[in-house]
């Protein structure tokens, strides 16, 4: 599965207007989220609504926290 995301070529990404940042962000999320969901369905199968548990969400949030903190360390952003 291949997704294309249109990126405006600018010398300074901070110069993107807020509307373009929002558009690119939502487009990227839509592409990544859809692919990840379908890969999960292929790997685990079943009805997510019936399988989902609050405990799983807590585990995912903890993983996300560690990912964010590791990136903060790499970028040296206190």
C-alpha positions as CSV (number, residue, x, y, z in Angstrom):
1,X,0.0,0.0,0.0
2,X,1.5,3.3,-1.1
3,X,0.4,6.8,0.1
4,X,1.5,10.1,-1.3
5,X,1.6,13.2,0.7
6,X,2.0,16.5,-1.0
7,X,4.6,18.7,0.7
8,X,5.2,22.3,-0.2
9,X,8.9,22.9,-0.8
10,X,9.9,25.9,1.3
11,X,13.2,26.9,2.8
12,X,11.6,27.3,6.2
13,X,8.8,25.0,7.2
14,X,7.8,27.5,9.9
15,X,6.7,29.7,7.0
16,X,3.8,27.4,6.1
17,X,0.4,29.0,6.8
18,X,-1.6,27.4,9.6
19,X,-4.2,26.1,7.1
20,X,-1.5,24.2,5.2
21,X,0.0,22.8,8.3
22,X,-3.4,21.6,9.4
23,X,-4.1,20.1,5.9
24,X,-0.8,18.3,5.8
25,X,-1.2,17.0,9.3
26,X,-4.7,15.6,8.7
27,X,-3.7,14.1,5.4
28,X,-0.7,12.4,7.0
29,X,-2.8,11.1,9.9
30,X,-5.5,9.8,7.6
31,X,-3.0,7.9,5.5
32,X,-1.0,6.4,8.4
33,X,-4.0,5.7,10.6
34,X,-5.8,3.8,7.9
35,X,-2.8,1.7,6.9
36,X,-2.1,0.9,10.6
37,X,-5.7,0.0,11.3
38,X,-5.9,-2.3,8.3
39,X,-2.5,-3.9,9.2
40,X,-3.8,-4.5,12.7
41,X,-7.0,-6.1,11.3
42,X,-4.9,-8.4,9.1
43,X,-2.6,-9.3,12.0
44,X,-5.2,-9.7,14.8
45,X,-8.5,-9.8,13.0
46,X,-11.9,-9.6,14.8
47,X,-14.2,-6.8,15.7
48,X,-12.2,-4.0,17.4
49,X,-15.3,-2.7,19.1
50,X,-15.8,-6.1,20.8
51,X,-12.0,-6.6,21.5
52,X,-11.0,-3.2,22.8
53,X,-10.2,-2.9,26.5
54,X,-9.3,0.2,28.6
55,X,-6.3,-1.7,29.8
56,X,-4.9,-1.8,26.2
57,X,-5.4,1.9,25.8
58,X,-3.4,2.6,29.0
59,X,-0.6,0.4,27.7
60,X,-0.5,2.3,24.4
61,X,-0.5,5.6,26.2
62,X,2.5,4.5,28.3
63,X,4.3,3.4,25.2
64,X,3.6,6.8,23.6
65,X,4.9,8.6,26.6
66,X,8.2,6.7,26.4
67,X,8.5,7.4,22.7
68,X,7.9,11.1,23.2
69,X,10.4,11.2,26.1
70,X,13.1,9.4,24.1
71,X,12.6,11.8,21.2
72,X,12.9,14.7,23.6
73,X,16.2,13.3,24.8
74,X,17.5,12.9,21.3
75,X,16.5,16.5,20.4
76,X,17.9,17.7,23.7
77,X,14.6,19.6,24.4
78,X,14.1,19.9,28.2
